[in-house]
Amino acid sequence: MPGFLSWVSGLFGDKSPAPPPARSRLLNPSTSPGNDLAATDASLDKLEQHLFCWLLDTPPSELTRDSGDTHSIMEELSKRVQQGKLDELPRQPMTLPMLMRALSDPDISRKEITDIILNDPALTDQLLLVANSPFFRPGDQTIESVDQAVFLLGMDGIRSVIAAAILRPMMAARNSGEALFAQRAWRWGLSCARAAELIARLQGKDASAYFMVGLLPALSYLTLYREILRIYRGALAGPEVQPAVVLQALQRFDWRISQQIANHWNLPPRHTSYLLAAERPSPRQQHTPLNDGIILGTREILRHAHQRNMGEDELAALLSLTEGQFHTVRSELVNMLRDGH
């Protein structure tokens, strides 16, 4: 599955005819003994194709159609990525550094967290909106205040809600042209992030950090989508962007832009290390909660959207989860998606 599934470096700024897309996967195939890697690759390739068809609202045939300007667009994008000069790279949220420091303090009180959030009215509104979504709300009780949210969700839960509340405005569509892509990318990102968070929690790992990095691929997708649109409008006087060009951009630069966002925002080192471990896994650890979360989240969001995906047994075979972990995480994710419509 090209995309965020396994890293192979591409050549940037090549003057030769447009190369085929570099294979850069969000999901790295498992190399467990007895695992059929060819079958794993084929399964992930299909899953990613289904994902891109859904995100871009296009049939498979359009993902490989070369409009003739693919090379020039990709060359310009490569230059911007290399130089770290993407116009659409999201700025660091103003309250993020303070919140990250506060949430990393084991002695921080509920009141202190509440006060920091309340000092940012926009964040307060977003937090209550996110906290009351089916992805986070505990039970049927409506959360009416920040203090109530911190109390009901606990410190671990509020960390993830804050991350989603910070990123949600950045993922909102700016116009009708990107509305469908932005909406679907956000739901895909939430599904992947929640799956990664749930897996990390079951495995005794840093759940809230995995949730944050689980959202970054979706933000990188939208960032690249917007940058491609900007290049089209600036260089080509506004022709309609082709799905195949967007696909190449996502496949070649998804991990790199996720890392650029993490660095640009000065996220703690563990966040960038989780991204790197998922992008370039060590031989002893082929799967991380982020890899497994993206595979599981992708399959379930496609299934919920009535898109082609894969069978449950095929999905389970791709993950490094015990049978109990698999059914626990999948059940919670399915319920969140169902209640969220």
C-alpha positions in Angstrom: 0.0 0.0 0.0 1.8 3.2 -1.1 1.3 6.1 1.2 2.2 5.9 4.9 3.0 2.2 4.7 6.8 1.6 4.3 9.6 4.0 3.5 11.6 4.0 0.3 13.4 7.3 -0.4 12.5 9.1 -3.6 14.8 11.3 -5.7 13.9 14.9 -5.6 14.4 17.4 -8.3 15.1 14.8 -11.0 15.1 16.3 -14.4 14.3 13.0 -16.2 10.8 12.0 -17.1 8.4 11.7 -14.3 9.3 8.7 -12.1 6.8 6.2 -10.8 5.5 7.1 -7.3 8.0 6.3 -4.5 6.6 3.5 -2.2 6.4 5.2 1.1 3.9 3.4 3.4 2.1 4.5 6.4 1.7 0.8 7.3 4.8 -1.3 7.3 4.2 -5.0 6.5 4.9 -7.4 9.3 7.9 -9.7 8.8 6.8 -12.2 11.4 7.9 -15.8 10.7 5.6 -17.6 8.4 4.0 -14.3 7.2 3.5 -14.2 3.4 5.0 -10.8 2.6 3.8 -10.9 -1.0 0.2 -11.4 0.2 0.7 -8.7 2.9 1.9 -6.2 0.3 -1.0 -7.0 -1.9 -3.5 -6.6 0.9 -2.1 -3.2 1.9 -1.9 -2.0 -1.7 -5.6 -2.7 -2.1 -6.5 -1.1 1.2 -4.6 2.0 0.3 -6.2 2.2 -3.1 -9.6 2.0 -1.5 -8.6 4.7 0.9 -7.5 7.1 -1.8 -10.5 6.4 -4.0 -12.7 7.4 -1.0 -10.6 10.4 0.1 -10.4 11.8 -3.5 -13.9 10.7 -4.4 -12.6 9.1 -7.6 -12.5 5.7 -9.4 -9.3 3.6 -9.4 -8.7 4.5 -13.1 -8.2 8.2 -12.2 -5.4 7.4 -9.7 -3.1 6.4 -12.5 -4.1 8.9 -15.2 -1.2 11.2 -16.2 -2.5 14.7 -17.2 0.8 15.7 -18.7 1.8 18.2 -16.0 2.5 15.7 -13.3 6.2 16.0 -13.5 6.3 19.8 -13.3 4.0 19.9 -10.4 5.8 17.2 -8.5 9.2 18.9 -9.2 7.9 22.2 -7.7 6.4 20.4 -4.7 9.7 18.5 -4.2 11.6 21.8 -4.1 9.3 23.3 -1.6 9.4 20.3 0.7 13.2 20.1 0.5 13.6 23.7 1.3 11.0 23.6 4.1 9.0 26.3 2.4 5.5 24.9 2.1 3.0 27.8 2.1 0.4 25.6 3.7 2.5 24.2 6.5 0.3 24.7 9.6 1.5 27.3 12.1 2.1 26.2 15.7 -1.0 26.8 17.7 -0.3 29.6 20.2 -1.3 27.7 23.3 0.3 24.4 22.4 3.7 24.9 24.1 2.1 25.9 27.4 -0.4 23.0 27.2 2.4 20.4 26.3 4.4 21.6 29.3 1.4 21.5 31.6 0.3 18.1 30.5 3.8 16.7 30.9 3.8 17.8 34.6 2.7 14.9 36.8 1.8 17.3 39.6 -0.4 19.5 37.5 -3.8 20.0 39.1 -7.2 19.8 37.4 -7.8 23.5 38.1 -4.5 24.5 36.4 -5.3 22.6 33.3 -8.8 24.1 33.2 -7.5 27.6 33.6 -5.1 27.3 30.8 -7.8 26.0 28.4 -10.3 28.7 29.5 -7.8 31.4 28.7 -8.3 30.5 25.0 -12.0 30.9 24.2 -11.6 29.3 20.7 -9.9 26.3 22.3 -12.6 26.1 24.9 -15.3 25.9 22.3 -13.5 23.3 20.3 -12.7 21.2 23.3 -16.3 21.0 24.4 -17.4 20.2 20.8 -14.8 17.4 20.6 -15.4 16.1 24.1 -19.1 15.6 23.3 -18.4 13.7 20.1 -18.9 9.9 20.1 -15.2 9.5 19.8 -14.6 10.8 23.3 -17.8 11.3 25.4 -18.1 8.8 28.2 -21.6 7.5 28.2 -24.7 9.6 27.4 -23.9 12.6 29.7 -23.4 15.9 28.0 -20.2 17.7 29.0 -21.1 21.3 29.6 -17.8 22.8 31.0 -14.1 22.4 30.7 -13.8 21.4 34.4 -16.4 18.7 33.9 -14.5 17.4 30.8 -11.3 17.2 32.8 -13.0 15.5 35.7 -14.9 12.9 33.5 -12.2 12.1 31.0 -9.2 12.2 33.4 -5.8 13.5 32.6 -5.1 10.9 30.0 -8.4 11.4 28.3 -8.2 15.2 28.3 -4.8 15.1 26.6 -6.3 13.4 23.5 -9.3 15.8 23.5 -7.0 18.8 23.6 -5.0 17.4 20.7 -8.1 16.9 18.6 -9.5 20.3 19.6 -6.3 22.0 18.5 -6.1 20.2 15.2 -9.8 20.3 14.3 -9.9 23.9 13.1 -6.9 23.3 10.9 -8.7 20.4 9.2 -11.9 22.4 8.6 -12.6 23.1 4.9 -11.9 26.6 3.6 -14.1 26.3 0.6 -16.5 23.9 -1.1 -13.7 22.6 -3.4 -11.9 21.0 -0.5 -14.9 20.3 1.7 -15.3 16.6 1.0 -11.6 15.8 1.1 -11.1 17.7 4.4 -14.1 16.1 6.0 -13.1 12.6 5.1 -9.4 13.2 6.0 -10.5 14.4 9.4 -12.7 11.3 10.1 -9.9 9.0 8.8 -7.4 10.8 11.0 -9.6 10.4 14.1 -10.2 6.8 13.4 -6.5 6.1 13.1 -5.5 8.2 16.1 -8.1 6.6 18.3 -7.1 3.1 17.2 -3.4 3.9 17.9 -4.3 5.4 21.3 -6.4 2.3 22.3 -3.7 -0.1 21.2 -1.0 1.9 23.0 -3.1 1.9 26.2 -3.6 -1.9 26.1 0.1 -2.4 25.6 1.1 -0.1 28.5 2.5 2.6 26.2 2.1 6.4 25.9 -1.5 6.5 24.7 -2.0 10.3 24.5 1.2 10.8 22.5 0.2 8.1 20.1 -3.1 9.8 19.6 -1.4 13.1 18.8 1.0 11.5 16.2 -1.9 9.5 14.9 -3.6 12.7 13.8 -0.6 14.1 12.0 -0.9 11.9 8.8 -4.4 13.3 8.2 -3.1 16.9 8.7 -0.2 16.2 6.4 -2.6 14.9 3.7 -4.6 18.1 3.8 -1.5 20.2 3.9 -0.2 18.5 0.7 -3.6 18.7 -0.9 -3.7 22.5 -0.3 -0.1 22.9 -1.5 -0.8 21.1 -4.7 -3.9 23.3 -5.3 -1.7 26.4 -4.6 0.9 25.3 -7.2 -1.8 24.6 -9.8 -3.4 28.0 -9.4 -0.1 29.8 -9.4 1.6 28.1 -12.3 -1.2 26.8 -14.4 -3.9 29.5 -14.1 -6.3 27.3 -12.2 -6.9 24.0 -14.1 -8.7 21.4 -12.0 -6.2 19.3 -9.9 -5.9 15.7 -11.0 -6.4 12.9 -8.5 -3.2 11.2 -9.8 -1.1 14.2 -8.9 -2.5 14.4 -5.4 -1.9 10.7 -5.0 1.8 11.0 -5.9 2.2 13.9 -3.5 0.6 12.0 -0.6 2.6 8.9 -1.4 6.0 10.6 -1.6 5.8 13.2 1.2 3.3 12.0 3.8 5.8 10.9 6.4 8.1 13.8 5.7 5.4 16.5 6.2 4.2 14.8 9.4 7.7 15.1 10.7 8.0 18.7 9.5 4.8 19.6 11.4 6.0 17.9 14.5 9.3 19.7 14.3 7.7 23.1 13.4 5.5 22.8 16.4 8.3 21.7 18.7 6.5 18.6 19.8 8.4 16.6 22.5 11.1 14.3 21.2 9.0 11.2 21.9 6.5 12.3 19.3 9.0 12.5 16.5 10.6 9.2 17.7 7.2 7.5 17.4 6.8 8.8 13.9 10.2 7.7 12.9 9.8 4.2 14.5 6.6 3.8 12.5 8.1 5.1 9.3 11.3 3.1 9.5 10.8 0.2 11.9 13.7 -1.7 13.4 14.0 -5.4 12.5 13.0 -6.3 16.0 9.8 -4.3 16.0 8.1 -4.2 12.7 4.8 -2.9 14.1 4.1 0.0 16.5 0.8 1.2 17.9 0.8 3.9 15.2 1.3 1.4 12.3 -1.4 -0.9 13.6 -3.7 2.0 14.5 -3.5 3.3 10.9 -4.2 -0.1 9.4 -7.1 -0.7 11.7 -8.5 2.8 11.5 -8.3 2.8 7.7 -10.2 -0.5 7.4 -12.9 0.5 9.8 -13.5 4.0 8.4 -13.8 2.5 4.9 -16.2 -0.2 6.2 -18.3 2.4 8.0 -18.4 4.5 4.8 -19.6 1.4 2.8 -16.4 1.4 0.8 -14.4 -1.6 -0.4 -11.9 -2.7 2.3 -10.9 -6.2 3.5 -12.2 -9.0 5.6 -11.9 -9.2 9.4 -9.5 -12.2 9.3 -7.3 -10.6 6.7 -7.2 -7.4 8.8 -6.3 -9.3 12.0 -3.4 -11.1 10.2 -1.8 -7.7 9.3 -1.6 -6.6 12.9 0.7 -7.4 15.8 -2.2 -7.7 18.3 -3.4 -10.6 20.4 -6.8 -11.8 19.5 -8.2 -10.2 22.7 -6.6 -6.8 21.9 -7.8 -6.9 18.3 -11.4 -7.5 19.3 -11.3 -5.0 22.1 -9.9 -2.2 20.0 -12.0 -2.9 16.9 -15.2 -3.1 19.0 -14.6 0.3 20.6 -13.7 1.9 17.2 -16.8 0.4 15.5 -19.0 1.8 18.3 -17.5 5.2 18.0 -18.0 5.3 14.2 -21.5 4.0 14.5 -22.5 6.6 17.1 -20.9 9.3 15.2 -22.8 8.5 12.0 
